[in-house]
Amino acid sequence: MARLGVAYSAVQDSVGAAAIDEVYLDAPGWSAVVTAAAGWLRYWWPTTTLR
């Protein structure tokens, strides 16, 4: 989660907190947000779905 927060904060700092969704998605750092989210889901998903 920490990596996701860092990546998202970097994008938010670069585009501004009031930016619309499309601006976030077009930001150069957005791929790092997606990668961090995927990494987090990779560990979270199996632990919650196998209960």
Beta strands, then each sheet from edge to edge (+ up, - down):
end
